[in-house]
Amino acid sequence: MGTLMPILVEIVTPERRLLSEEVEMVTLPGAAGQMGILRGHEPLLSTLDIGEIVLHQRGGATHTIAVHGGVVEVRPTKVTILADMAEDADEIDEQRAEAARQRAQELLEQRGSGQFDPAAVASLRRNTLRLKVARRRRSRPGASFEEER
């Protein structure tokens, strides 16, 4: 992948600009499934699901961000992600995410199979994702964002 031209990725939440970075490729959770975007991609507008944004950097390093819905606009040289909520792996508190995941799981189990609790289901998905992203960060010590700490 070393010969690819970079594409600019900007990730913005209602609270802040989380990231503005040139990468070789970005993968993200589109509404219709996982999408991989390279420089020169056709213009596209899509909604985002809960999932992982993976920034593929020069040299093979990756940087993972948890995203909880939003929209993405793709242009040939730029990807703009307007996220409902997004968290860099370094920002995720694993203990809090695990406690929240367990609470949501217990709430769902108490309700039984006859009742649906959308808030508990959403909390379970969000916190399971947070844990996945945080643990991936920990298991990849050679990733370039770890060196910035």
N, C-alpha and C positions, 0 to 999 in steps of 0.2 A: 504494500500500500504506500510505500515511500514516494512514489512518483505522482501521486494524486495532488491536484490543486486543492487548497483548503476552502472550506465553506464557513461563513460566519454564522454562529448560533447565538441567538439572544433569548434568554429566558426571563420573563417578567411575571411577577405576581401582583395582586392588587396592592401589596405593601411595599414592594421594592423590585429593583433589577437584581436578579440572583446571579446572572452570568452573562458575559459577552466574550466569546472566545472563538478563534478559528480552529477548526478541527478537520480531519480528513473525511470523517463520516459521522453521522448521528443516526441512532436507531431510537424509535419512540413508539409508544402504544397508541396507534390510531384507532378510531372507532371500529374499523373493519379488520383490525389485526396489527401486528408489528410491522413497522415501515422502516426501511433503510434509505437514508438520503445522502447523496453525494453532490458535489458541485456540478452544476449543469442540469439538475433535475427540472422537469417541467413544473410550471407554476401549479400550486395545489393549495386548497384550503380544506382542513379536516378538523373534526372534533377529536379530543384526546380522551382516553379511558384512564382509569387508575393503573399505573404501571411504572416501568423504569425508562428513563431517558439515559442512553449510554452514548457518551462522547468518545469517539475513537480518535486518539491523538497520534501525532507523528511518533514513530518508534514503537508502536504497538500498545502503549499505555491506554487505559480506559478510565473514565471518570463517570460515576453513576449518580443520578439524581432521581429521587422519588417524586412522581407527579400524580396529583389527585384531580384529574380532569382539566379541561380547558380547550383551547383551540391552537392550531398550528397553521402558519402561513409559510409556504415554501416558495422561494424565488430561486432562479439559477445560481445566485451567489450568496444567498442569505436565508436562514431559517429563523422565523420569529415565533416563539412559543409564548402564548398568553395563558398562563396556568392559573387555575382556580387556587391551587396551593402547590408548592414545590419545595423540596428540602434536599439540600446537599447532603451526601453521606456523612460528612464531618459534623453536621448539625444535629444528627439524630441521637437522642438519648436512648440507648438500648434498653435500659432498665425500665424507663417510663413506657416505652413502646410495648415491652413484654407484659407489664402490669395491665396496660390498657387492653391488649389483645386478650389476656386471660379474663378480664372483666367482661368483655364483649362475648367471649366464648361461653362463660358461665351464664350470662343473661339469656343467650340463645338456647342453652340447654334447659334452663328453668322454664322457658316459655312453652316448650314442647313442640311437637311437629305440627300441631294444628294452627299455630299462630305465627305470623311473619312480622318481624321487627326490623324495618329497613334501616333504622339508625344503628342498631347493633350489628347488622350485616355490614354496613358501610364502615363502622369502626373496626370490625374484625379485618376487613380487606385492607384498610389504611395501615393498621398497625402491623399486620403480617408483612406488607410491603416494606414498611420502615425497617423492620428487623432484617429482611432479606438484603436490603440495600446496605445497611450498617454492617452486617456480617460479611458481605462481599468486600467492602472496603477493608475490613480487618484481615481478610484472607489474601489480599493482593498487596503485600508490602512494597512491591516494586513500582506501583503506579505513581505517576508524576505528582498527583495532588497530595500524596502522602509526604513527599519531599518538601512541600511548601509549608508544612506545619512547624 
